[in-house]
Each structure stands twice: as C-alpha cells, then as structure tokens.
Amino acid sequence: LLFYCRPKIILLTNQKVQFKIKLNRRVKNHLGSMYLGALAVGADLASGYFAFHYLQKHKKSISLIFKDFHADFYRRSMDDVVFTCDMGEEIKELIDNSLKTNQRVNLPVLVTATVPSISDEVVAKFTLTLSVKTK
C-alpha cells in the first residue's frame, strides 16, 4: 500500500521529515481530493520514519507499534499533499529511554498535512501514539 501511493521524501533533517504524495488517479477519490487511506499512509510514514531510522542504528531487538491514530480534517486535499513531522529529537529520546529502562514507552507524534500549491494552511492534523519496547 505504501508503494502504491508512491511517497517521496522532500526534506530530511535530524528534527524534521517531509513526505509528498502526488494527487493522481491512484489516490484520488470521486470528489477529486485525496483518499482518506492515502492521507493515512502519509501520516504513518511521516510519524514512523524517525523511529525506524533510529531503530536501525541499535543492535537490540525493539518492538515498535502505533497504539492509536487520530485525525482532524479541515479542508479537502485538492493537489499534492506534504506531510510534515518535526519531532525527530523527541522520538530519538523515546527510543533511548526504552533502551535504558527496558520498559514500553509511548509518545504522541504530531503530523501536519498541507497542500503548498494552493495554500500554506493545514488541511489535516494527525496524532499517532508511537509505542516502543526493548525486547
């Protein structure tokens, strides 16, 4: 499903990642805006990218899941959508904390979706609770 949407990384720093999903026939609904499922894919990628990145650096086995998913939609996404997560350092601290304590730890990760070709206004906000535990 992820590859079907063909997301692209357009910005990557230690703190911030941005993915873009182009609005095309694969992800367009009958109203001409982006499908809910494609928006969920973008939020999932943006919120989980840093966790997977930091997990690959550790040799310990770490369990990673999303505990819940909340979305607020403000406008229809009528063109390419950019998903932004700027919680890289917080996610790194979460994983470090799990490694130190061997306990399951949770963090609500915020993702915003915008359609820059139309406006800088946020079209949707997502909160996914990232849950990490060292095995």
Secondary structure, 3 states (H helix, E strand, C coil): CHHHHCCEEEEECCCCEEEEECCCCCCECCCCCECHHHHHHHHHHHHHHHHHHHHHHCCCCEEEEEEEEEEEECCCCCCCEEEEECCHHHHHHHHHHHHHHCCCEEEEEEEEEEECCCEEEEEEEEEEEEEEEEC
